Amino acid sequence: MKKIGLNIVIEREKVSDNDVFIATSPDINVFAEGKTVDEAVSKFIDGARFHLENFPEEKENLIQTEESRFEMPMITKVFL
């Protein structure tokens, strides 16, 4: 079975006094937010599936031949 692999970036933002997690992807134009990392990822997956159903031509570039959960790039914070 062919699998589609997407890189996602999860960022934490403060909204009022609450943390909100935002999942985005450099691979497709989809983002989602949630109260937890798991919720943001779950909503992102739903949004990505919907996006690829509506733009099937983008699927071919995203098919993975091997399964790898964690890849580079690594994102870190720097202070100036």
C-alpha positions in Angstrom: 0.0 0.0 0.0 1.3 3.4 -0.9 1.6 5.9 2.0 1.7 9.6 1.9 4.3 11.2 4.1 3.9 14.8 5.3 6.3 16.8 7.3 4.6 18.9 10.0 5.7 21.6 12.3 4.0 22.2 15.6 4.2 25.5 17.3 2.9 26.6 20.7 1.3 30.0 21.0 -0.3 31.8 24.0 -3.9 33.0 23.5 -5.0 34.9 26.5 -3.6 32.7 29.3 -4.0 29.4 27.4 -1.6 27.5 25.2 -2.7 26.7 21.7 -0.8 24.3 19.4 -0.7 24.9 15.7 0.2 22.2 13.2 1.4 23.3 9.7 3.1 21.6 6.8 5.7 22.9 4.4 4.5 20.2 2.0 0.9 21.3 1.6 -1.2 24.3 2.5 -2.9 23.0 5.5 -2.9 24.1 9.1 -4.9 23.1 12.2 -4.9 24.1 15.9 -5.8 22.3 19.1 -5.7 22.6 22.8 -3.1 19.8 22.9 -0.4 18.6 20.5 -2.4 15.4 19.8 -5.6 17.4 19.0 -3.7 19.7 16.6 -2.1 16.7 14.9 -5.5 14.9 14.6 -7.2 17.9 13.2 -4.2 18.4 10.8 -4.6 14.8 9.5 -8.3 15.3 8.9 -7.6 18.6 7.1 -4.8 17.0 5.0 -7.0 14.1 3.9 -9.7 16.6 2.9 -7.2 18.7 1.0 -5.7 15.8 -0.9 -9.2 14.5 -1.8 -9.8 17.9 -3.4 -6.3 18.3 -5.0 -5.4 14.7 -5.9 -2.6 15.9 -8.3 -0.6 16.8 -5.1 -0.6 13.1 -3.9 2.1 11.8 -6.3 4.8 14.1 -5.0 4.1 13.0 -1.4 4.2 9.2 -1.7 6.8 7.7 0.6 8.7 4.5 -0.4 9.9 3.9 3.2 8.3 4.7 6.5 10.3 7.1 8.7 8.5 9.0 11.5 11.1 11.6 12.3 13.1 13.5 9.8 15.1 16.7 9.6 14.8 19.6 9.6 15.0 20.1 13.4 13.6 23.4 14.6 14.9 25.1 17.6 14.6 28.6 19.2 17.5 31.0 19.1 17.8 34.2 21.2 19.5 37.3 19.8 
